[in-house]
Amino acid sequence: MSKTAPKIYWVLQNNQVTPSFVEFLKLTKQRMKEVSFEVKIPERDKGALKLSEGLNPTTFQVIAYRSERSIENFIRKRDAIGEAKYSEGLFLWRALLADHLGGGVLIKVSLQVSPDPRVRCVIIQIPSPLGSYGDEEYIYYAWTLWARERGIPVIGYEFLPLDIRWTLAPSLLDGIITTSERSYAHLTTRCREMPSQIWLLPRFEACSFSPASPLFWRQDLGIAYNYRALYKIPRERTVLYIPHYVMMVYEYQAIMKKLSEIGDRLHIMLATGKSQARGTHTHSQIIEKVCQKELEHFASYSFHDLDSIWDIPMADGLVAASTCYQSCVSSALGIPTIIYDDVVPAGANGYQKTVNSLSDLMVEIERLVDSHARVTELKDVFSEILAW
């Protein structure tokens, strides 16, 4: 690593570290060869330091000042808030001073961080009133001020859902990294005070941020990165996983023919198995022979093992001709799962949707393509930030 390489601070606290998140950050550090990636943790947060040992974190001290309660401090806060009102007419200071602004108490939190001219960005979790401790919120605001005073962009990321009514904390940032489509839509369309730059992570990255992230996603993360590099899949290309079964070769040919209408925007993952071989032909040879004309219209395609369910989460969605083992896995993982079957009733069950016409199938596929267009991998997010 060059001594002049730009540096990114990623701030963690006690309530923000899980084994899956640590593994994700390890992999992120490995992938970002051109950047010095440093994890910062408060010196007093012993739990976070222990869980994050593999990240080689550095510490910083937090200095907090808390005044005695006084009417003078109350008046100073009231005057700072000014005449701002809620839409119903209630003055903001009347609602806030008795609770989160602490009435007549002044609190100031500062950070002891060694100066480093290479620091180009600070990444920090966005606190939530229903899931964060007071100290976490104070440190969040202190880092925001620290970065702002130095002209360094501060980027917040979603850990707990951001499609909520409280918008003060995210509105202070230069950018927001979201992990769910609901939060992304809420912040980009309903909240005018949000920063102009908001990103949505792909599902295989976003799941590592969740405190309930299962082992499955930790296993898949490296697979997703490797396959995307192996098959040279550009970021704008939507990926569909198709668990192909020879006994339904006619139905899958119909699906492939319909998908090929927008094939230039798609990468198709065709799942095949040894048990699906017929005569002297392997399963992949059967697909290439039956769907030869259709495959020519796709931007790219690849073959995968039907039994390797670890490959599924790298896709934006799964498309099948009938409910099967792979569709059960994908829908259980929260991956959009579309079943085209013209002999069963249309309907939805969680993340699985059944359609019984090819036109309805394409409506769902177009939604996946539109959704993918809003997604940005974390590495690309950092590239954008460093280009500011």
C-alpha positions as semicolon CSV with decimal commas, in nm:
position;residue;x (nm);y (nm);z (nm)
1;M;0,000;0,000;0,000
2;S;0,142;0,339;-0,102
3;K;0,200;0,586;0,179
4;T;0,017;0,845;-0,032
5;A;-0,289;0,627;-0,100
6;P;-0,618;0,789;0,003
7;K;-0,752;0,671;0,338
8;I;-1,107;0,588;0,444
9;Y;-1,212;0,577;0,808
10;W;-1,487;0,326;0,891
11;V;-1,619;0,400;1,242
12;L;-1,761;0,114;1,451
13;Q;-1,910;0,109;1,801
14;N;-2,021;-0,158;2,049
15;N;-2,375;-0,196;1,916
16;Q;-2,266;-0,224;1,553
17;V;-2,039;-0,527;1,527
18;T;-2,149;-0,877;1,425
19;P;-1,936;-1,170;1,300
20;S;-2,089;-1,145;0,951
21;F;-2,021;-0,772;0,932
22;V;-1,659;-0,822;1,039
23;E;-1,613;-1,083;0,765
24;F;-1,769;-0,846;0,514
25;L;-1,533;-0,563;0,610
26;K;-1,234;-0,798;0,590
27;L;-1,326;-0,887;0,235
28;T;-1,389;-0,523;0,151
29;K;-1,042;-0,429;0,275
30;Q;-0,888;-0,704;0,061
31;R;-1,072;-0,588;-0,252
32;M;-0,983;-0,220;-0,210
33;K;-0,614;-0,242;-0,292
34;E;-0,589;0,120;-0,403
35;V;-0,724;0,260;-0,074
36;S;-0,596;0,256;0,284
37;F;-0,899;0,127;0,472
38;E;-0,888;0,191;0,847
39;V;-1,144;0,082;1,106
40;K;-1,180;0,327;1,397
41;I;-1,335;0,222;1,732
42;P;-1,375;0,420;2,056
43;E;-1,104;0,320;2,303
44;R;-1,368;0,240;2,566
45;D;-1,567;0,000;2,343
46;K;-1,391;-0,320;2,453
47;G;-1,656;-0,549;2,305
48;A;-1,628;-0,398;1,957
49;L;-1,248;-0,407;1,976
50;K;-1,246;-0,776;2,064
51;L;-1,493;-0,877;1,791
52;S;-1,307;-0,667;1,533
53;E;-0,953;-0,792;1,603
54;G;-0,925;-0,938;1,253
55;L;-0,975;-0,589;1,107
56;N;-0,673;-0,447;1,294
57;P;-0,873;-0,149;1,423
58;T;-0,723;0,167;1,566
59;T;-0,879;0,350;1,859
60;F;-0,980;0,707;1,933
61;Q;-1,072;0,877;2,258
62;V;-1,407;1,044;2,323
63;I;-1,416;1,350;2,546
64;A;-1,763;1,438;2,673
65;Y;-1,865;1,754;2,858
66;R;-2,202;1,769;3,034
67;S;-2,316;2,088;3,205
68;E;-2,544;2,134;3,500
69;R;-2,908;2,203;3,422
70;S;-2,986;2,576;3,405
71;I;-3,240;2,815;3,260
72;E;-2,958;2,995;3,077
73;N;-2,871;2,679;2,883
74;F;-3,239;2,625;2,806
75;I;-3,264;2,977;2,660
76;R;-2,949;2,927;2,452
77;K;-3,097;2,614;2,293
78;R;-3,434;2,778;2,237
79;D;-3,271;3,075;2,064
80;A;-3,057;2,845;1,849
81;I;-3,365;2,658;1,726
82;G;-3,542;2,985;1,652
83;E;-3,896;3,012;1,517
84;A;-3,910;2,675;1,340
85;K;-4,254;2,515;1,367
86;Y;-4,428;2,190;1,286
87;S;-4,691;2,209;1,011
88;E;-4,962;2,220;1,279
89;G;-4,805;2,532;1,434
90;L;-4,626;2,390;1,739
91;F;-4,282;2,548;1,794
92;L;-4,006;2,292;1,749
93;W;-3,828;2,388;2,069
94;R;-4,137;2,320;2,279
95;A;-4,148;1,957;2,161
96;L;-3,777;1,883;2,165
97;L;-3,619;2,058;2,461
98;A;-3,798;1,848;2,719
99;D;-3,664;1,524;2,572
100;H;-3,383;1,463;2,323
101;L;-3,228;1,809;2,347
102;G;-3,196;1,767;2,720
103;G;-3,379;2,078;2,842
104;G;-3,131;2,298;3,027
105;V;-2,833;2,064;2,992
106;L;-2,550;2,127;2,745
107;I;-2,359;1,827;2,612
108;K;-2,048;1,854;2,399
109;V;-1,864;1,552;2,263
110;S;-1,525;1,584;2,093
111;L;-1,286;1,330;1,946
112;Q;-0,914;1,284;1,989
113;V;-0,802;1,166;1,646
114;S;-0,448;1,204;1,517
115;P;-0,435;1,430;1,208
116;D;-0,384;1,249;0,878
117;P;-0,396;1,444;0,550
118;R;-0,466;1,125;0,355
119;V;-0,817;1,083;0,504
120;R;-1,069;1,140;0,225
121;C;-1,389;0,999;0,372
122;V;-1,556;0,890;0,697
123;I;-1,806;0,600;0,696
124;I;-2,034;0,565;0,997
125;Q;-2,355;0,388;1,095
126;I;-2,667;0,606;1,106
127;P;-2,826;0,588;1,453
128;S;-3,194;0,512;1,503
129;P;-3,402;0,647;1,796
130;L;-3,543;0,298;1,853
131;G;-3,219;0,104;1,829
132;S;-2,920;0,317;1,932
133;Y;-2,782;0,427;2,267
134;G;-2,729;0,793;2,354
135;D;-2,350;0,764;2,348
136;E;-2,361;0,620;1,996
137;E;-2,567;0,913;1,878
138;Y;-2,331;1,166;2,038
139;I;-2,027;1,002;1,876
140;Y;-2,211;0,999;1,542
141;Y;-2,271;1,374;1,561
142;A;-1,913;1,433;1,678
143;W;-1,771;1,250;1,376
144;T;-2,007;1,437;1,145
145;L;-1,880;1,768;1,283
146;W;-1,517;1,646;1,276
147;A;-1,544;1,562;0,905
148;R;-1,737;1,877;0,818
149;E;-1,473;2,101;0,981
150;R;-1,205;1,936;0,768
151;G;-1,396;1,938;0,440
152;I;-1,411;1,558;0,435
153;P;-1,731;1,387;0,315
154;V;-1,907;1,181;0,580
155;I;-2,117;0,890;0,456
156;G;-2,372;0,710;0,671
157;Y;-2,494;0,358;0,620
158;E;-2,814;0,178;0,709
159;F;-2,792;-0,083;0,982
160;L;-3,145;-0,057;1,115
161;P;-3,423;0,037;0,866
162;L;-3,430;0,398;0,748
163;D;-3,787;0,398;0,615
164;I;-3,895;0,564;0,938
165;R;-4,026;0,902;1,047
166;W;-3,698;1,026;1,200
167;T;-3,482;1,200;0,941
168;L;-3,255;1,436;1,138
169;A;-2,953;1,204;1,162
170;P;-2,938;1,105;0,791
171;S;-3,005;1,462;0,677
172;L;-2,667;1,573;0,819
173;L;-2,464;1,353;0,584
174;D;-2,300;1,399;0,246
175;G;-2,426;1,059;0,130
176;I;-2,626;0,759;0,248
177;I;-2,570;0,389;0,180
178;T;-2,897;0,195;0,205
179;T;-2,944;-0,181;0,224
180;S;-3,314;-0,210;0,137
181;E;-3,529;-0,088;-0,150
182;R;-3,790;0,047;0,092
183;S;-3,537;0,272;0,264
184;Y;-3,388;0,381;-0,069
185;A;-3,731;0,473;-0,206
186;H;-3,830;0,651;0,115
187;L;-3,517;0,865;0,133
188;T;-3,501;0,949;-0,238
189;T;-3,866;1,033;-0,297
190;R;-4,017;1,145;0,033
191;C;-3,746;1,329;0,220
192;R;-3,645;1,654;0,054
193;E;-3,380;1,733;0,312
194;M;-3,174;1,421;0,235
195;P;-2,836;1,449;0,057
196;S;-2,853;1,418;-0,319
197;Q;-2,628;1,110;-0,324
198;I;-2,798;0,794;-0,199
199;W;-2,684;0,444;-0,292
200;L;-2,854;0,104;-0,272
201;L;-2,629;-0,197;-0,216
202;P;-2,684;-0,528;-0,396
203;R;-2,856;-0,791;-0,186
204;F;-2,547;-1,010;-0,146
205;E;-2,364;-0,717;0,018
206;A;-2,659;-0,565;0,203
207;C;-2,736;-0,883;0,396
208;S;-2,400;-0,863;0,575
209;F;-2,512;-0,536;0,735
210;S;-2,814;-0,695;0,900
211;P;-2,782;-0,802;1,266
212;A;-2,974;-1,116;1,163
213;S;-2,749;-1,212;0,871
214;P;-2,735;-1,594;0,840
215;L;-2,426;-1,800;0,759
216;F;-2,556;-1,858;0,406
217;W;-2,488;-1,499;0,299
218;R;-2,138;-1,498;0,446
219;Q;-2,055;-1,805;0,237
220;D;-2,205;-1,654;-0,078
221;L;-2,037;-1,313;-0,068
222;G;-1,701;-1,426;-0,203
223;I;-1,873;-1,645;-0,463
224;A;-2,069;-1,348;-0,595
225;Y;-1,756;-1,134;-0,631
226;N;-1,561;-1,416;-0,800
227;Y;-1,831;-1,505;-1,051
228;R;-1,891;-1,145;-1,150
229;A;-1,520;-1,107;-1,221
230;L;-1,493;-1,447;-1,393
231;Y;-1,777;-1,380;-1,636
232;K;-1,696;-1,009;-1,672
233;I;-2,048;-0,902;-1,575
234;P;-2,068;-0,521;-1,582
235;R;-2,253;-0,342;-1,304
236;E;-2,544;-0,240;-1,527
237;R;-2,628;-0,600;-1,629
238;T;-2,916;-0,779;-1,451
239;V;-2,846;-1,139;-1,346
240;L;-3,116;-1,407;-1,357
241;Y;-3,078;-1,758;-1,216
242;I;-3,267;-2,032;-1,406
243;P;-3,280;-2,381;-1,248
244;H;-3,325;-2,585;-1,566
245;Y;-3,484;-2,931;-1,561
246;V;-3,486;-3,150;-1,872
247;M;-3,835;-3,288;-1,804
248;M;-3,966;-2,933;-1,869
249;V;-3,742;-2,849;-2,162
250;Y;-4,034;-2,714;-2,368
251;E;-4,145;-2,476;-2,092
252;Y;-3,790;-2,353;-2,035
253;Q;-3,743;-2,294;-2,405
254;A;-4,052;-2,073;-2,401
255;I;-3,912;-1,879;-2,104
256;M;-3,574;-1,837;-2,272
257;K;-3,734;-1,719;-2,595
258;K;-3,933;-1,453;-2,410
259;L;-3,638;-1,338;-2,200
260;S;-3,422;-1,307;-2,511
261;E;-3,636;-1,008;-2,615
262;I;-3,434;-0,804;-2,362
263;G;-3,136;-1,039;-2,363
264;D;-2,884;-0,759;-2,422
265;R;-2,950;-0,643;-2,063
266;L;-2,924;-0,987;-1,902
267;H;-2,673;-1,240;-1,778
268;I;-2,837;-1,583;-1,747
269;M;-2,715;-1,833;-1,487
270;L;-2,828;-2,175;-1,614
271;A;-2,826;-2,438;-1,340
272;T;-2,761;-2,789;-1,468
273;G;-2,704;-3,131;-1,314
274;K;-2,541;-3,465;-1,399
275;S;-2,871;-3,642;-1,334
276;Q;-3,029;-3,439;-1,613
277;A;-2,804;-3,584;-1,885
278;R;-2,983;-3,775;-2,163
279;G;-2,813;-4,026;-2,393
280;T;-2,471;-3,900;-2,495
281;H;-2,558;-3,536;-2,421
282;T;-2,477;-3,356;-2,098
283;H;-2,737;-3,124;-1,953
284;S;-2,552;-2,814;-2,071
285;Q;-2,520;-2,958;-2,423
286;I;-2,895;-3,018;-2,431
287;I;-2,962;-2,655;-2,338
288;E;-2,716;-2,521;-2,593
289;K;-2,873;-2,735;-2,865
290;V;-3,238;-2,666;-2,782
291;C;-3,191;-2,298;-2,702
292;Q;-2,915;-2,218;-2,951
293;K;-3,101;-1,929;-3,117
294;E;-3,219;-1,783;-2,787
295;L;-2,874;-1,793;-2,622
296;E;-2,731;-1,580;-2,904
297;H;-2,947;-1,288;-2,790
298;F;-2,819;-1,272;-2,431
299;A;-2,535;-1,044;-2,331
300;S;-2,375;-1,337;-2,146
301;Y;-2,460;-1,666;-1,981
302;S;-2,296;-1,927;-1,762
303;F;-2,358;-2,281;-1,637
304;H;-2,380;-2,371;-1,268
305;D;-2,437;-2,684;-1,062
306;L;-2,803;-2,738;-0,968
307;D;-2,691;-2,871;-0,633
308;S;-2,478;-2,564;-0,553
309;I;-2,737;-2,336;-0,398
310;W;-2,454;-2,103;-0,288
311;D;-2,456;-1,955;-0,638
312;I;-2,818;-1,834;-0,621
313;P;-2,781;-1,512;-0,416
314;M;-2,557;-1,340;-0,669
315;A;-2,863;-1,318;-0,898
316;D;-3,115;-1,035;-0,896
317;G;-3,392;-1,291;-0,926
318;L;-3,477;-1,652;-1,001
319;V;-3,701;-1,764;-1,289
320;A;-3,837;-2,118;-1,309
321;A;-4,104;-2,318;-1,492
322;S;-4,229;-2,470;-1,167
323;T;-4,170;-2,452;-0,795
324;C;-3,855;-2,651;-0,716
325;Y;-3,583;-2,689;-0,455
326;Q;-3,392;-2,385;-0,584
327;S;-3,701;-2,163;-0,588
328;C;-3,773;-2,255;-0,226
329;V;-3,419;-2,153;-0,130
330;S;-3,429;-1,824;-0,319
331;S;-3,767;-1,715;-0,185
332;A;-3,664;-1,808;0,170
333;L;-3,358;-1,583;0,131
334;G;-3,569;-1,288;0,020
335;I;-3,465;-1,312;-0,346
336;P;-3,742;-1,229;-0,596
337;T;-3,860;-1,563;-0,732
338;I;-4,082;-1,582;-1,041
339;I;-4,257;-1,901;-1,146
340;Y;-4,405;-1,915;-1,495
341;D;-4,664;-2,193;-1,506
342;D;-4,974;-2,159;-1,726
343;V;-5,165;-2,445;-1,559
344;V;-5,170;-2,318;-1,200
345;P;-5,339;-2,006;-1,056
346;A;-5,139;-1,685;-1,047
347;G;-5,056;-1,549;-0,703
348;A;-4,786;-1,451;-0,455
349;N;-4,646;-1,614;-0,144
350;G;-4,382;-1,404;0,027
351;Y;-4,098;-1,346;-0,218
352;Q;-4,233;-1,602;-0,467
353;K;-4,474;-1,491;-0,737
354;T;-4,647;-1,725;-0,982
355;V;-4,758;-1,593;-1,321
356;N;-4,943;-1,789;-1,589
357;S;-4,873;-1,580;-1,898
358;L;-4,549;-1,484;-2,070
359;S;-4,657;-1,119;-2,081
360;D;-4,695;-1,117;-1,701
361;L;-4,357;-1,286;-1,673
362;M;-4,198;-0,998;-1,863
363;V;-4,367;-0,743;-1,639
364;E;-4,191;-0,903;-1,341
365;I;-3,857;-0,925;-1,525
366;E;-3,874;-0,558;-1,622
367;R;-3,925;-0,478;-1,254
368;L;-3,608;-0,670;-1,169
369;V;-3,416;-0,484;-1,439
370;D;-3,543;-0,149;-1,308
371;S;-3,455;-0,249;-0,954
372;H;-3,104;-0,355;-1,054
373;A;-3,046;-0,016;-1,216
374;R;-3,064;0,142;-0,870
375;V;-2,797;-0,090;-0,720
376;T;-2,432;0,003;-0,664
377;E;-2,166;-0,225;-0,515
378;L;-1,977;-0,082;-0,219
379;K;-1,647;-0,074;-0,408
380;D;-1,808;0,144;-0,675
381;V;-1,961;0,364;-0,405
382;F;-1,613;0,434;-0,269
383;S;-1,480;0,504;-0,619
384;E;-1,751;0,766;-0,665
385;I;-1,680;0,926;-0,327
386;L;-1,304;0,946;-0,388
387;A;-1,372;1,114;-0,723
388;W;-1,557;1,403;-0,553
